[in-house]
Amino acid sequence: MKNLKLHQPNVRQYIAGFSLSVLLTLLAFGIAQLHLSSGHETFNHDLVVPLILGLAFIQLIVQLVFFLH
C-alpha cells in the first residue's frame, strides 16, 4: 500500500491567498470610496452593489481555496 501524502499547504499558497485577499479588499474599498467621494456620480448604484457583491463572492472562493482546505 502506498503512503498517502496529506495535503500540506506551503508558504507560497498562503502568500498567494493573502495577496489575492488584500487585492480584492482594496478593489472593493476603492470602488466604494470613489463612488462616495464623487458624490455618487462616478458609478451608478445599480453597478456598485453587484460589483462589490461579486468581489465579495470571489473573496469567499479565495478564502475557501487557499485557507479552508
N, C-alpha and C positions, 0 to 999 in steps of 0.2 A: 504494500500500500504506500502510495506516495505521501510525502509530508505536505500537508496543505499549509500554504502561507496565508496568514491572516492579513487583511488589508491594513497596512500601516502607512498613513499619510506622511509625506516628507515636508520639509520646511518650504520647498518651492510651492507646493499646493496651498499651504497656509498663506504664504505671501501673495499668491495669485488671487485667492479668495478675498483676502483683506483688501488688496488693491482694487479689485472689482467692486467690492462693497463701498469703499471710500469714493470711487468714481461715480457710482450710481447715486450715492447720497449727495455728492456735490452737484451732480446734474439736476436732481430734484430740487435741491436748495436754490441753485442758480435760476432755474425756471420760475420758482415761486418768488424769489427776490426780484427778478427782472419784471415779473408781472406786477408785483406790488409797487415797486419803485417808479414804474412808468405810469402810475395812476390807472391801472387796469387797461391799458391801451395796447401794450405790446402783443399779448396773446389774448384771445377770446377765452372766456370762462369755459366754453364748450370744448376747447382744446386743452386747456391747462389741467383740468381734472382728470380726463382719461390718460393724458400723458404722464402725470405723476402716479396714477394708479398702475399704469403699465410698468413704470420704473420700479414701483414697489413690488409688483409681481416678479419681475426679473430679479430683484434683490432677494426675494424669498427663494427662488430657484438657486441662486448663487449660494445662499446660506445652507440650503439643504445639500447641495452637491459637495461643497468644499468643507463644511464644518460638521454636518449631522449625518455622516455616512455610517 
